Amino acid sequence: MADLSQLLQQGMRRRHLNAQALAERTGIRTPRIRAFAQDGAHGPVHPTQAELAELAAALALPLPEVLDAARTSQTTPLTVTGHMT
């Protein structure tokens, strides 16, 4: 299962859209689309349900697939234990 960033990048390539063109179609700000395409749903900028629905419609992707991709867990960051002396 693809994560959101992969799904968006593939959809944008298939439709020959860049982040700005997708922003114009959806009304979502370009920096947010860039963040979703780069970091997926688990980066510092989280997509709303409405944004996911707009992205799915603009890229002609099934909404359940986009919602699943947004929920796909990525590897968790490593936790550093101990201390420096």
N, C-alpha and C positions, 0 to 999 in steps of 0.2 A: 504494500500500500504506500503510495506516495505521500509525502508531507505537503503542506500547503505551498511552500516555496517552489517545490518541484512542479506541482500542478499548475500554479500560476505561470511560471516560466514557460512550460510546455504550451499552455493555452495561448499565451501572448505570442510565442513564436509561430504557432499554427495559424493564428489570425493576423499575423504581421502587425502587431501592435507593440508600441513601447509604453512605458509607464504613463507618460503624458497623454497619449491617445486613449488609453484605458481610463484615465482620470476624467477625460472629457466625456466619455460614454457613460460613466457611472456617477459622476459628481463627487467621487472620493478624491481627496487631495493627493496630488502626485507623490509627495514624500511618504504618505502612508502606504500607497501601493508599492513604492520601492522597498519600504521596510518589510511588507508582507512577502514580496518576491525574494527578498534576500534572506530574511530571518524566519519566515513562516509565521505561524500563530504563536510561537513560544518565545519570540524575541521581546524586546522592550516595548514594542507597539502591538497591542492585541486587537484583532478585528472584531467588530460587533457582528451579531447575527444578520443585521440589515446589510452591512458591507459584504459579508460572505454571499448573501443572496444576490446582491447587485453584481458582484464579480462573476458568480456562476452564470447569471443571465447574459452578461456582456461577452463572456467567453464561450457561451453555448455549452456549458458543462452541467452535468446533472447536480442539482443542489445537494442530494445526499452524499455524493462523492466529495464535494467541496467541504461539507460539514465534517465528514470522516477524516479528511486530510487535515483539517484544522485541529482535530482531536488527537491525531497521531503523536504519540510521545516520542520525543527525541532523547538522545542520550543525556543523562543528567550530568551536570558539571561535577568534576572531581572535587571532593572536599579535602582540604589540606588539614592534616592533624599535626599536633605537636607545636613546638615554638622554636624560634631562633634564639640562639644563645650568643 
